[in-house]
Amino acid sequence: MSRTYLTVDAPATARFVVQGSEFIGHIRPVESAEAAETFVESITTEYADATHNVPAYRVRVDADSDMLRAYSSDDGEPSGSAGKPALNVLVQQDIENCAVVVTRYYGGTNLGVGGLVRAYSRAVKEALEEAGVVEQRPHEHVAVTVEYDDSGTVRGIIESEGYEFDATYEADVSFDVRVPLEEADAFRDRLRSATSGRVDLE
């Protein structure tokens, strides 16, 4: 059985001012390095007028792997004063599948490396508190395609399990279903038997 892990419950922000500099911690759950990069890019674009947008993330390489991809950048702050302290908060609290960006508007007073370390760490800690930490099980996305005749049966199974899903009704009906890793094989088997094999699964 795949182990559970800690991540953030929802996107959140936290802001405060230190000696005139405004810090805004943005945090959100992500399921891949690509999603983390997209989030970092969106914040960097939205806060393009900021002095610094410091990113950090920790993401599982894939759902059934224990390997983590960690990334951080100082984005122009003195080396080691911003990205690493931001990432360290995630490491110390064992948070995975999570991305943060700390935005800073410079207020005219240099905080020194120690001051920056404290401020960037605080921004992530406070954003984490705002977001809330939850325990998650590794999930995978199961793509299900069926004809309209079987779509009600399939949808009923998905809803009875309480899985999150998106449905697209075109020539056929497609469901993108988020299934806990250890339940995915049984879920596929159940769909095959309920539709007498008339289901396309990926």
Contact map, one row per residue, 1 for C-alpha under 8 A:
1110000000000000000000000000000000000000000000000000000000000000000000000000000000000000000000000000000000000000000000000000000000000000000000000000000000000000000000000000000000000100000000000000000000
1111000000000000000000000000000000000000000000000000000000000001000000000000000000000000000000000000000000000000000000000000000000000000110000000000000000000000000000000000000000001100000000000000000000
1111100000000000000000000000000000000000000000000000000000000000000000000000000000000000000000000000000000000000000000000000000000000000110000000000000000000000000000000000000000000000000000000000000000
0111110000000000000000000000000000000000000000000000000000000000000000000000000000000000000000000000000000000000000000000000000000000011110000000000000000000000000000000000000000000000000000000000000000
0011111000000000000000000000000000000000000000000000000000000000000000000000000000000000000000110000000000000000000000000000000000000011110000000000000000000000000000000000000000000000000000000000000000
0001111100000000000000000000000000000000000000000000000000000000000000000000000000000000000001110000000000000000000000000000000000001111000000000000000000000000000000000000000000000000000000000000000000
0000111110000000000000000000100000000000000000000000000000000000000000000000000000000000000000111100000000000000000000000000000000001111000000000000000000000000000000000000000000000000000000000000000000
0000011111100000000000000001100000000000000000000000000000000000000000000000000000000000000000100100000000000000000000000000000100111100000000000000000000000000000000000000000000000000000000000000000000
0000001111100000000000000001100000000000000000000000000000000000000000000000000000000000000000000000000000000000000000000000000000111100000000000000000000000000000000000000000000000000000000000000000000
0000000111110000000000000001100000000000000000000000000000000000000000000000000000000000000000000000000000000000000000000000000000110000000000000000000000000000000000000000000000000000000000000000000000
0000000111111000000000000111100000000000000000000000000000000000000000000000000000000000000000000000000000000000000000000000000000100000000000000000000000000000000000000000000000000000000000000000000000
0000000001111100000000000111000000000000000000000000000000000000000000000000000000000000000000000000000000000000000000000000001101100000000000000000000000000000000000000000000000000000000000000000000000
0000000000111110000000011110000000000000000000000000000000000000000000000000000000000000000000000000000000000000000000000000001001100000000000000000000000000000000000000000000000000000000000000000000000
0000000000011111000000011100000000000000000000000000000000000000000000000000000000000000000000000000000000000000000000000010011001000000000000000000000000000000000000000000000000000000000000000000000000
0000000000001111100001111000000000000000000000000000000000000000000000000000000000000000000000000000000000000000000000000010000000000000000000000000000000000000000000000000000000000000000000000000000000
0000000000000111110001110000000000000000000000000000000000000000000000000000000000000000000000000000000000000000000000000010000000000000000000000000000000000000000000000000000000000000000000000000000000
0000000000000011111111100000000000000000000000000000000000000000000000000000000000000000000000000000000000000000000000000000000000000000000000000000000000000000000000000000000000000000000000000000000000
0000000000000001111111100000000000000000000000000000000000000000000000000000000000000000000000000000000000000000000000100000000000000000000000000000000000000000000000000000000000000000000000000000000000
0000000000000000111110000000000000000000000000000000000000000000000000000000000000000000000000000000000000101010000000000000000000000000000000000000000000000000000000000000000000000000000000000000000000
0000000000000000111111000000000000000000000000000000000000000000000000000000000000000000000000000000000001111000000000000000000000000000000000000000000000000000000000000000000000000000000000000000000000
0000000000000000111111100000000000000000000000000000000000000000000000000000000000000000000000000000000111111000000000000000000000000000000000000000000000000000000000000000000000000000000000000000000000
0000000000000011110111110000000000000000000000000000000000000000000000000000000000000000000000000000001111100000000000000000000000000000000000000000000000000000000000000000000000000000000000000000000000
0000000000000011110011111000000000000000000000000000000000000000000000000000000000000000000000000000011110000000000000110010000000000000000000000000000000000000000000000000000000000000000000000000000000
0000000000001111000001111100000000000000000000000000000000000000000000000000000000000000000000000000011100000000000000000010000000000000000000000000000000000000000000000000000000000000000000000000000000
0000000000001110000000111110000000000000000000000000000000000000000000000000000000000000000000000001111000000000000000000011011000000000000000000000000000000000000000000000000000000000000000000000000000
0000000000111100000000011111000000000000000000000000000000000000000000000000000000000000000000000001111000000000000000000001001000000000000000000000000000000000000000000000000000000000000000000000000000
0000000000111000000000001111100000000000000000000000000000000000000000000000000000000000000000000111100000000000000000000001001100100000000000000000000000000000000000000000000000000000000000000000000000
0000000111110000000000000111110000000000000000000000000000000000000000000000000000000000000000000111000000000000000000000000000000100000000000000000000000000000000000000000000000000000000000000000000000
0000001111100000000000000011111000000000000000000000000000000000000000000000000000000000000000001110000000000000000000000000000000000000000000000000000000000000000000000000000000000000000000000000000000
0000000000000000000000000001111110110000000000000000000000100000000000000000000000000000000000001110000000000000000000000000000000000000000000000000000000000000000000000000000000000000000000000000000000
0000000000000000000000000000111110110000000000000000000000110000000000000000000000000000000000001100000000000000000000000000000000000000000000000000000000000000000000000000000000000000000000000000000000
0000000000000000000000000000011111110000000000000000000000111100000000000000000000000000000000001000000000000000000000000000000000000000000000000000000000000000000000000000000000000000000000000000000000
0000000000000000000000000000011111111000000000000000000000101000000010000000000000000000000000000000000000000000000000000000000000000000000000000000000000000000000000000000000000000000000000000000000000
0000000000000000000000000000000111111100000000000000000000000000000000000000000000000000000000000000000000000000000000000000000000000000000000000000000000000000000000000000000000000000000000000000000000
0000000000000000000000000000011111111110000000000000000000000000000000000000000000000000000000000000000000000000000000000000000000000000000000000000000000000000000000000000000000000000000000000000000000
0000000000000000000000000000011111111111000000000000000010000000000000000000000000000000000000000110000000000000000000000000000000000000000000000000000000000000000000000000000000000000000000000000000000
0000000000000000000000000000000011111111100000000000000000000000000000000000000000000000000000000000000000000000000000000000000000000000000000000000000000000000000000000000000000000000000000000000000000
0000000000000000000000000000000001111111110000000000000000000000000000000000000000000000000000000000000000000000000000000000000000000000000000000000000000000000000000000000000000000000000000000000000000
0000000000000000000000000000000000111111111000000000000000000000000000000000000000000000000000000010000000000000000000000000000000000000000000000000000000000000000000000000000000000000000000000000000000
0000000000000000000000000000000000011111111100000000001000000000000000000000000000000000000000000011100000000000000000000000000000000000000000000000000000000000000000000000000000000000000000000000000000
0000000000000000000000000000000000001111111110000000000000000000000000000000000000000000000000000000000000000000000000000000000000000000000000000000000000000000000000000000000000000000000000000000000000
0000000000000000000000000000000000000111111111000000000000000000000000000000000000000000000000000000000000000000000000000000000000000000000000000000000000000000000000000000000000000000000000000000000000
0000000000000000000000000000000000000011111111100000100000000000000000000000000000000000000000000000100000000000000000000000000000000000000000000000000000000000000000000000000000000000000000000000000000
0000000000000000000000000000000000000001111111110000100000000000000000000000000000000000000000000000000000000000000000000000000000000000000000000000000000000000000000000000000000000000000000000000000000
0000000000000000000000000000000000000000111111110000000000000000000000000000000000000000000000000000000000000000000000000000000000000000000000000000000000000000000000000000000000000000000000000000000000
0000000000000000000000000000000000000000011111110000000000000000000000000000000000000000000000000000000000000000000000000000000000000000000000000000000000000000000000000000000000000000000000000000000000
0000000000000000000000000000000000000000001111111100100000000000000000000000000000000000000000000000001000000000000000000000000000000000000000000000000000000000000000000000000000000000000000000000000000
0000000000000000000000000000000000000000000111111100000000000000000000000000000000000000000000000000000000000000000000000000000000000000000000000000000000000000000000000000000000000000000000000000000000
0000000000000000000000000000000000000000000000111110000000000000000000000000000000000000000000000000000000000000000000000000000000000000000000000000000000000000000000000000000000000000000000000000000000
0000000000000000000000000000000000000000000000111111100000000000000000000000000000000000000000000000001111000000000000000000000000000000000000000000000000000000000000000000000000000000000000000000000000
0000000000000000000000000000000000000000000000001111100000000000000000000000000000000000000000000000001111000000000000000000000000000000000000000000000000000000000000000000000000000000000000000000000000
0000000000000000000000000000000000000000000000000111110000000000000000000011100000000000000000000000011110000000000000000000000000000000000000000000000000000000000000000000000000000000000000000000000000
0000000000000000000000000000000000000000001100100111111000000000000000000010000000000000000000000000111100000000000000000000000000000000000000000000000000000000000000000000000000000000000000000000000000
0000000000000000000000000000000000000000000000000001111100000000000000011110000001100000000000000000111000000000000000000000000000000000000000000000000000000000000000000000000000000000000000000000000000
0000000000000000000000000000000000000001000000000000111110000000000000111110000000100100000000000011110000000000000000000000000000000000000000000000000000000000000000000000000000000000000000000000000000
0000000000000000000000000000000000000000000000000000011111000000000001111000000000110110000000000011100000000000000000000000000000000000000000000000000000000000000000000000000000000000000000000000000000
0000000000000000000000000000000000010000000000000000001111100000000011110000000000000010010000001111000000000000000000000000000000000000000000000000000000000000000000000000000000000000000000000000000000
0000000000000000000000000000000000000000000000000000000111110000000111100000000000000010010000111110000000000000000000000000000000000000000000000000000000000000000000000000000000000000000000000000000000
0000000000000000000000000000011110000000000000000000000011111000000111000000000000000000000000011100000000000000000000000000000000000000000000000000000000000000000000000000000000000000000000000000000000
0000000000000000000000000000001100000000000000000000000001111110111110000000000000000000000000011000000000000000000000000000000000000000000000000000000000000000000000000000000000000000000000000000000000
0000000000000000000000000000000110000000000000000000000000111110111110000000000000000000000000000000000000000000000000000000000000000000000000000000000000000000000000000000000000000000000000000000000000
0000000000000000000000000000000100000000000000000000000000011111101000000000000000000000000000000000000000000000000000000000000000000000000000000000000000000000000000000000000000000000000000000000000000
0000000000000000000000000000000000000000000000000000000000011111100000000000000000000000000000000000000000000000000000000000000000000000011100000000000000000000000000000000000000001000000000000000000000
0100000000000000000000000000000000000000000000000000000000000111110000000000000000000000000000000000000000000000000000000000000000000000010000000000000000000000000000000000000000001000000000000000000000
0000000000000000000000000000000000000000000000000000000000011111111000000000000000000000000000000000000000000000000000000000000000000000000000000000000000000000000000000000000000000000000000000000000000
0000000000000000000000000000000000000000000000000000000000011001111100000000000000000000000000000000000000000000000000000000000000000000000000000000000000000000000000000000000000000000000000000000000000
0000000000000000000000000000000000000000000000000000000000011100111110000000000000000000000000000000000000000000000000000000000000000000000000000000000000000000000000000000000000000000000000000000000000
0000000000000000000000000000000000000000000000000000000001111000011111000000000000000000000000010000000000000000000000000000000000000000000000000000000000000000000000000000000000000000000000000000000000
0000000000000000000000000000000010000000000000000000000011111000001111100000000000000000000000000000000000000000000000000000000000000000000000000000000000000000000000000000000000000000000000000000000000
0000000000000000000000000000000000000000000000000000000111100000000111110000000000000010000000000000000000000000000000000000000000000000000000000000000000000000000000000000000000000000000000000000000000
0000000000000000000000000000000000000000000000000000001111000000000011111000000000000010000000000000000000000000000000000000000000000000000000000000000000000000000000000000000000000000000000000000000000
0000000000000000000000000000000000000000000000000000011110000000000001111100000000110110000000000000000000000000000000000000000000000000000000000000000000000000000000000000000000000000000000000000000000
0000000000000000000000000000000000000000000000000000011100000000000000111110000001110000000000000000000000000000000000000000000000000000000000000000000000000000000000000000000000000000000000000000000000
0000000000000000000000000000000000000000000000000000011000000000000000011111111111110000000000000000000000000000000000000000000000000000000000000000000000000000000000000000000000000000000000000000000000
0000000000000000000000000000000000000000000000000001111000000000000000001111100000100000000000000000000000000000000000000000000000000000000000000000000000000000000000000000000000000000000000000000000000
0000000000000000000000000000000000000000000000000001000000000000000000000111111000000000000000000000000000000000000000000000000000000000000000000000000000000000000000000000000000000000000000000000000000
0000000000000000000000000000000000000000000000000001000000000000000000000111111011000000000000000000000000000000000000000000000000000000000000000000000000000000000000000000000000000000000000000000000000
0000000000000000000000000000000000000000000000000000000000000000000000000101111111000000000000000000000000000000100000000000000000000000000000000000000000000000000000000000000000000000000000000000000000
0000000000000000000000000000000000000000000000000000000000000000000000000101111111000000000000000000000000000000000000000000000000000000000000000000000000000000000000000000000000000000000000000000000000
0000000000000000000000000000000000000000000000000000000000000000000000000100011111111000000000000000000000000000000000000000000000000000000000000000000000000000000000000000000000000000000000000000000000
0000000000000000000000000000000000000000000000000000000000000000000000000100111111111000000000000000000000000000110110010000000000000000000000000000000000000000000000000000000000000000000000000000000000
0000000000000000000000000000000000000000000000000000010000000000000000001100111111111100000000000000000000000000000110011000000000000000000000000000000000000000000000000000000000000000000000000000000000
0000000000000000000000000000000000000000000000000000011100000000000000011110000111111110000000000000000000000000000000010000000000000000000000000000000000000000000000000000000000000000000000000000000000
0000000000000000000000000000000000000000000000000000000100000000000000011100000111111111000000000000000000000000000000000000000000000000000000000000000000000000000000000000000000000000000000000000000000
0000000000000000000000000000000000000000000000000000000000000000000000000000000111111111100000000000000000000000000011011000000000000000000000000000000000000000000000000000000000000000000000000000000000
0000000000000000000000000000000000000000000000000000001100000000000000010000000001111111110000000001010000000000000000011011000000000000000000000000000000000000000000000000000000000000000000000000000000
0000000000000000000000000000000000000000000000000000000111000000000001110000000000111111111000000000000000000000000000000000000000000000000000000000000000000000000000000000000000000000000000000000000000
0000000000000000000000000000000000000000000000000000000000000000000000000000000000011111111100000000000000000000000000001000000000000000000000000000000000000000000000000000000000000000000000000000000000
0000000000000000000000000000000000000000000000000000000000000000000000000000000000001111111110000000000000000000000000001001100000000000000000000000000000000000000000000000000000000000000000000000000000
0000000000000000000000000000000000000000000000000000000011000000000000000000000000000111111111110000000000000000000000000000000000000000000000000000000000000000000000000000000000000000000000000000000000
0000000000000000000000000000000000000000000000000000000000000000000000000000000000000011111111100000000000000000000000000000000000000000000000000000000000000000000000000000000000000000000000000000000000
0000000000000000000000000000000000000000000000000000000000000000000000000000000000000001111111100000000000000000000000000000000000000000000000000000000000000000000000000000000000000000000000000000000000
0000000000000000000000000000000000000000000000000000000000000000000000000000000000000000111111100000000000000000000000000000000000000000000000000000000000000000000000000000000000000000000000000000000000
0000010000000000000000000000000000000000000000000000000000000000000000000000000000000000011111110000000000000000000000000000000000000000000000000000000000000000000000000000000000000000000000000000000000
0000111100000000000000000000000000000000000000000000000001000000000000000000000000000000011111111100000000000000000000000000000000000000000000000000000000000000000000000000000000000000000000000000000000
0000111000000000000000000000000000000000000000000000000001110000000100000000000000000000010001111100000000000000000000000000000000000000000000000000000000000000000000000000000000000000000000000000000000
0000001000000000000000000000111100000000000000000000000011110000000000000000000000000000000000111110000000000000000000000000000000000000000000000000000000000000000000000000000000000000000000000000000000
0000001100000000000000000011111000010000000000000000000011100000000000000000000000000000000000111111000000000000000000000000000000000000000000000000000000000000000000000000000000000000000000000000000000
0000000000000000000000000011110000010011000000000000001111000000000000000000000000000000000000001111100000000000000000000000000000000000000000000000000000000000000000000000000000000000000000000000000000
0000000000000000000000001111000000000001000000000000001110000000000000000000000000000100000000000111110000000000000000000001000000000000000000000000000000000000000000000000000000000000000000000000000000
0000000000000000000000001110000000000001001000000000111100000000000000000000000000000000000000000011111000000000000000000000000000000000000000000000000000000000000000000000000000000000000000000000000000
0000000000000000000000111100000000000000000000000001111000000000000000000000000000000100000000000001111100000000000000010011000000000000000000000000000000000000000000000000000000000000000000000000000000
0000000000000000000001111100000000000000000000100111110000000000000000000000000000000000000000000000111110000000000000000000000000000000000000000000000000000000000000000000000000000000000000000000000000
0000000000000000000011110000000000000000000000000111100000000000000000000000000000000000000000000000011111000000000000000000000000000000000000000000000000000000000000000000000000000000000000000000000000
0000000000000000000011100000000000000000000000000111000000000000000000000000000000000000000000000000001111100000000000000000000000000000000000000000000000000000000000000000000000000000000000000000000000
0000000000000000000111000000000000000000000000000110000000000000000000000000000000000000000000000000000111111000000000000000000000000000000000000000000000000000000000000000000000000000000000000000000000
0000000000000000001111000000000000000000000000000000000000000000000000000000000000000000000000000000000011111000000000000000000000000000000000000000000000000000000000000000000000000000000000000000000000
0000000000000000000110000000000000000000000000000000000000000000000000000000000000000000000000000000000001111100000000000000000000000000000000000000000000000000000000000000000000000000000000000000000000
0000000000000000001110000000000000000000000000000000000000000000000000000000000000000000000000000000000001111110000000000000000000000000000000000000000000000000000000000000000000000000000000000000000000
0000000000000000000000000000000000000000000000000000000000000000000000000000000000000000000000000000000000011111000000000000000000000000000000000000000000000000000000000000000000000000000000000000000000
0000000000000000001000000000000000000000000000000000000000000000000000000000000000000000000000000000000000001111111100000000000000000000000000000000000000000000000000000000000000000000000000000000000000
0000000000000000000000000000000000000000000000000000000000000000000000000000000000000000000000000000000000000111111100000000000000000000000000000000000000000000000000000000000000000000000000000000000000
0000000000000000000000000000000000000000000000000000000000000000000000000000010010000000000000000000000000000011111110000000000000000000000000000000000000000000000000000000000000000000000000000000000000
0000000000000000000000000000000000000000000000000000000000000000000000000000000010000000000000000000000000000011111111000000000000000000000000000000000000000000000000000000000000000000000000000000000000
0000000000000000000000000000000000000000000000000000000000000000000000000000000000000000000000000000000000000011111111100000000000000000000000000000000000000000000000000000000000000000000000000000000000
0000000000000000000000000000000000000000000000000000000000000000000000000000000011000000000000000000000000000011111111110000000000000000000000000000000000000000000000000000000000000000000000000000000000
0000000000000000000000000000000000000000000000000000000000000000000000000000000011001000000000000000000000000000111111111000000000000000000000000000000000000000000000000000000000000000000000000000000000
0000000000000000000000000000000000000000000000000000000000000000000000000000000000001000000000000000000000000000011111111100000000000000000000000000000000000000000000000000000000000000000000000000000000
0000000000000000010000100000000000000000000000000000000000000000000000000000000000000000000000000000000000000000001111111110000000000000000000000000000000000000000000000000000000000000000000000000000000
0000000000000000000000100000000000000000000000000000000000000000000000000000000011101100000000000000010000000000000111111111000000000000000000000000000000000000000000000000000000000000000000000000000000
0000000000000000000000000000000000000000000000000000000000000000000000000000000001001101100000000000000000000000000011111111100000000000000000000000000000000000000000000000000000000000000000000000000000
0000000000000000000000000000000000000000000000000000000000000000000000000000000000000000000000000000000000000000000001111111110000000000000000000000000000000000000000000000000000000000000000000000000000
0000000000000111000000111000000000000000000000000000000000000000000000000000000000000100000000000000010000000000000000111111111000000000000000000000000000000000000000000000000000000000000000000000000000
0000000000000000000000001110000000000000000000000000000000000000000000000000000000000100100000000001010000000000000000011111111100000000000000000000000000000000000000000000000000000000000000000000000000
0000000000000000000000000000000000000000000000000000000000000000000000000000000000000000100000000000000000000000000000001111111110000000000000000000000000000000000000000000000000000000000000000000000000
0000000000000100000000001000000000000000000000000000000000000000000000000000000000000000000000000000000000000000000000000111111111000000000000000000000000000000000000000000000000000000000000000000000000
0000000000011100000000001110000000000000000000000000000000000000000000000000000000000000000000000000000000000000000000000011111111100000000000000000000000000000000000000000000000000000000000000000000000
0000000100010000000000000010000000000000000000000000000000000000000000000000000000000000000000000000000000000000000000000001111111111000000000000000000000000000000000000000000000000000000000000000000000
0000000000000000000000000000000000000000000000000000000000000000000000000000000000000000000000000000000000000000000000000000111111111000000000000000000000000000000000000000000000000000000000000000000000
0000000000011100000000000000000000000000000000000000000000000000000000000000000000000000000000000000000000000000000000000000011111110000000000000000000000000000000000000000000000000000000000000000000000
0000000111111000000000000011000000000000000000000000000000000000000000000000000000000000000000000000000000000000000000000000001111111000000000000000000000000000000000000000000000000000000000000000000000
0000000111000000000000000000000000000000000000000000000000000000000000000000000000000000000000000000000000000000000000000000000111111100000000000000000000000000000000000000000000000000000000000000000000
0000011110000000000000000000000000000000000000000000000000000000000000000000000000000000000000000000000000000000000000000000000110111110000000000000000000000000000000000000000000000000000000000000000000
0000011110000000000000000000000000000000000000000000000000000000000000000000000000000000000000000000000000000000000000000000000000011111000000000000000000000000000000000000000000000000000000000000000000
0001111000000000000000000000000000000000000000000000000000000000000000000000000000000000000000000000000000000000000000000000000000001111100000000000000000000000000000000000000000000000000000000000000000
0001111000000000000000000000000000000000000000000000000000000000000000000000000000000000000000000000000000000000000000000000000000000111110000000000000000000000000000000000000000000000000000000000000000
0111100000000000000000000000000000000000000000000000000000000000000000000000000000000000000000000000000000000000000000000000000000000011111000000000000000000000000000000000000000011000000000000000000000
0111100000000000000000000000000000000000000000000000000000000011000000000000000000000000000000000000000000000000000000000000000000000001111100000000000000000000000000000000000000011000000000000000000000
0000000000000000000000000000000000000000000000000000000000000010000000000000000000000000000000000000000000000000000000000000000000000000111110000000000000000000000000000000000001111000000000000000000000
0000000000000000000000000000000000000000000000000000000000000010000000000000000000000000000000000000000000000000000000000000000000000000011111000000000000000000000000000000000001111001000000000000000000
0000000000000000000000000000000000000000000000000000000000000000000000000000000000000000000000000000000000000000000000000000000000000000001111100000000000000000000000000000000111100000000000000000000000
0000000000000000000000000000000000000000000000000000000000000000000000000000000000000000000000000000000000000000000000000000000000000000000111110000000000000000000000000000000111100001000000000000000011
0000000000000000000000000000000000000000000000000000000000000000000000000000000000000000000000000000000000000000000000000000000000000000000011111000000000000000000000000000011110000000000000000000000011
0000000000000000000000000000000000000000000000000000000000000000000000000000000000000000000000000000000000000000000000000000000000000000000001111100000000000000000000000000011110000000000000000000001111
0000000000000000000000000000000000000000000000000000000000000000000000000000000000000000000000000000000000000000000000000000000000000000000000111110000000000000000000000001111000000000000000000000001110
0000000000000000000000000000000000000000000000000000000000000000000000000000000000000000000000000000000000000000000000000000000000000000000000011111111000000000000000000001110000000000000000000000011100
0000000000000000000000000000000000000000000000000000000000000000000000000000000000000000000000000000000000000000000000000000000000000000000000001111111000000000000000000011100000000000000000000000001000
0000000000000000000000000000000000000000000000000000000000000000000000000000000000000000000000000000000000000000000000000000000000000000000000000111111100000000000000000001100000000000000000000000000000
0000000000000000000000000000000000000000000000000000000000000000000000000000000000000000000000000000000000000000000000000000000000000000000000000111111100000000000000000000000000000000000000000000000000
0000000000000000000000000000000000000000000000000000000000000000000000000000000000000000000000000000000000000000000000000000000000000000000000000111111111000000000000000000000000000000000000000010010000
0000000000000000000000000000000000000000000000000000000000000000000000000000000000000000000000000000000000000000000000000000000000000000000000000111111111100000000000000000100000000000000000000000000000
0000000000000000000000000000000000000000000000000000000000000000000000000000000000000000000000000000000000000000000000000000000000000000000000000001111111110000000000000000000000000000000000000000000000
0000000000000000000000000000000000000000000000000000000000000000000000000000000000000000000000000000000000000000000000000000000000000000000000000000011111111000000000000000000000000000000000000110000000
0000000000000000000000000000000000000000000000000000000000000000000000000000000000000000000000000000000000000000000000000000000000000000000000000000011111111100000000000000000000000000000000100110000000
0000000000000000000000000000000000000000000000000000000000000000000000000000000000000000000000000000000000000000000000000000000000000000000000000000001111111110000000000000000000000000000000000000000000
0000000000000000000000000000000000000000000000000000000000000000000000000000000000000000000000000000000000000000000000000000000000000000000000000000000111111111000000000000000000000000000000000000000000
0000000000000000000000000000000000000000000000000000000000000000000000000000000000000000000000000000000000000000000000000000000000000000000000000000000011111111100000000000000000000000000000100000000000
0000000000000000000000000000000000000000000000000000000000000000000000000000000000000000000000000000000000000000000000000000000000000000000000000000000001111111111010000000000010000000000000000000000000
0000000000000000000000000000000000000000000000000000000000000000000000000000000000000000000000000000000000000000000000000000000000000000000000000000000000111111111000000000000000000000000000000000000000
0000000000000000000000000000000000000000000000000000000000000000000000000000000000000000000000000000000000000000000000000000000000000000000000000000000000011111111000000000000000000000000000000000000000
0000000000000000000000000000000000000000000000000000000000000000000000000000000000000000000000000000000000000000000000000000000000000000000000000000000000001111111000000000000000000000000000000000000000
0000000000000000000000000000000000000000000000000000000000000000000000000000000000000000000000000000000000000000000000000000000000000000000000000000000000000111111100000000000000000000000000000000000000
0000000000000000000000000000000000000000000000000000000000000000000000000000000000000000000000000000000000000000000000000000000000000000000000000000000000000111111110000000000011100000000000000000000000
0000000000000000000000000000000000000000000000000000000000000000000000000000000000000000000000000000000000000000000000000000000000000000000000000000000000000000011111000000000011100000000000000000000000
0000000000000000000000000000000000000000000000000000000000000000000000000000000000000000000000000000000000000000000000000000000000000000000000000000000000000100001111100000001111000000000000000000000000
0000000000000000000000000000000000000000000000000000000000000000000000000000000000000000000000000000000000000000000000000000000000000000000000000000000000000000000111110000001110000000000000000000000000
0000000000000000000000000000000000000000000000000000000000000000000000000000000000000000000000000000000000000000000000000000000000000000000000000000000000000000000011111000111100000000000000000000000000
0000000000000000000000000000000000000000000000000000000000000000000000000000000000000000000000000000000000000000000000000000000000000000000000000000000000000000000001111100111000000000000000000000000000
0000000000000000000000000000000000000000000000000000000000000000000000000000000000000000000000000000000000000000000000000000000000000000000000000000000000000000000000111111110000000000000000000000000000
0000000000000000000000000000000000000000000000000000000000000000000000000000000000000000000000000000000000000000000000000000000000000000000000000000000000000000000000011111110000000000000000000000000000
0000000000000000000000000000000000000000000000000000000000000000000000000000000000000000000000000000000000000000000000000000000000000000000000000010000000000000000000001111100000000000000000000000000000
0000000000000000000000000000000000000000000000000000000000000000000000000000000000000000000000000000000000000000000000000000000000000000000000001111000000000000000000001111110000000000000000000000000000
0000000000000000000000000000000000000000000000000000000000000000000000000000000000000000000000000000000000000000000000000000000000000000000000001111001000000000000000111111111000000000000000000000000000
0000000000000000000000000000000000000000000000000000000000000000000000000000000000000000000000000000000000000000000000000000000000000000000000111100000000000000000000111101111100000000000000000000000000
0000000000000000000000000000000000000000000000000000000000000000000000000000000000000000000000000000000000000000000000000000000000000000000000111000000000000000000011110000111110000000000000000000000000
0000000000000000000000000000000000000000000000000000000000000000000000000000000000000000000000000000000000000000000000000000000000000000000011110000000000000000000011100000011111000000000000000000000000
0000000000000000000000000000000000000000000000000000000000000000000000000000000000000000000000000000000000000000000000000000000000000000000011110000000000000100001111000000001111100000000000000000000000
0000000000000000000000000000000000000000000000000000000000000000000000000000000000000000000000000000000000000000000000000000000000000000001111000000000000000000001110000000000111110000000000000000000000
0000000000000000000000000000000000000000000000000000000000000000000000000000000000000000000000000000000000000000000000000000000000000000001111000000000000000000001100000000000011111011000000000000000000
0000000000000000000000000000000000000000000000000000000000000000000000000000000000000000000000000000000000000000000000000000000000000000111100000000000000000000000000000000000001111111000000000000000000
0100000000000000000000000000000000000000000000000000000000000011000000000000000000000000000000000000000000000000000000000000000000000000111100000000000000000000000000000000000000111111000000000000000000
1100000000000000000000000000000000000000000000000000000000000000000000000000000000000000000000000000000000000000000000000000000000000000000000000000000000000000000000000000000000011111100000000000000000
0000000000000000000000000000000000000000000000000000000000000000000000000000000000000000000000000000000000000000000000000000000000000000000000000000000000000000000000000000000000111111111000000000000000
0000000000000000000000000000000000000000000000000000000000000000000000000000000000000000000000000000000000000000000000000000000000000000000101000000000000000000000000000000000000111111111100000000000000
0000000000000000000000000000000000000000000000000000000000000000000000000000000000000000000000000000000000000000000000000000000000000000000000000000000000000000000000000000000000000111111110000000000000
0000000000000000000000000000000000000000000000000000000000000000000000000000000000000000000000000000000000000000000000000000000000000000000000000000000000000000000000000000000000000011111111000000000000
0000000000000000000000000000000000000000000000000000000000000000000000000000000000000000000000000000000000000000000000000000000000000000000000000000000000000000000000000000000000000011111111100000000000
0000000000000000000000000000000000000000000000000000000000000000000000000000000000000000000000000000000000000000000000000000000000000000000000000000000000000000000000000000000000000001111111110000000010
0000000000000000000000000000000000000000000000000000000000000000000000000000000000000000000000000000000000000000000000000000000000000000000000000000000000000000000000000000000000000000111111111000000000
0000000000000000000000000000000000000000000000000000000000000000000000000000000000000000000000000000000000000000000000000000000000000000000000000000000000000000000000000000000000000000011111111100000000
0000000000000000000000000000000000000000000000000000000000000000000000000000000000000000000000000000000000000000000000000000000000000000000000000000000001001000000000000000000000000000001111111110101000
0000000000000000000000000000000000000000000000000000000000000000000000000000000000000000000000000000000000000000000000000000000000000000000000000000000000000000000000000000000000000000000111111111111000
0000000000000000000000000000000000000000000000000000000000000000000000000000000000000000000000000000000000000000000000000000000000000000000000000000000000000000000000000000000000000000000011111111100000
0000000000000000000000000000000000000000000000000000000000000000000000000000000000000000000000000000000000000000000000000000000000000000000000000000000011000000000000000000000000000000000001111111100000
0000000000000000000000000000000000000000000000000000000000000000000000000000000000000000000000000000000000000000000000000000000000000000000000000000010011000000000000000000000000000000000000111111111000
0000000000000000000000000000000000000000000000000000000000000000000000000000000000000000000000000000000000000000000000000000000000000000000000000000000000000000000000000000000000000000000000011111110000
0000000000000000000000000000000000000000000000000000000000000000000000000000000000000000000000000000000000000000000000000000000000000000000000000000000000000000000000000000000000000000000000111111111000
0000000000000000000000000000000000000000000000000000000000000000000000000000000000000000000000000000000000000000000000000000000000000000000000000100010000000000000000000000000000000000000000010011111100
0000000000000000000000000000000000000000000000000000000000000000000000000000000000000000000000000000000000000000000000000000000000000000000000011110000000000000000000000000000000000000000000110010111110
0000000000000000000000000000000000000000000000000000000000000000000000000000000000000000000000000000000000000000000000000000000000000000000000011100000000000000000000000000000000000000000000000000011111
0000000000000000000000000000000000000000000000000000000000000000000000000000000000000000000000000000000000000000000000000000000000000000000001111000000000000000000000000000000000000000000100000000001111
0000000000000000000000000000000000000000000000000000000000000000000000000000000000000000000000000000000000000000000000000000000000000000000001110000000000000000000000000000000000000000000000000000000111
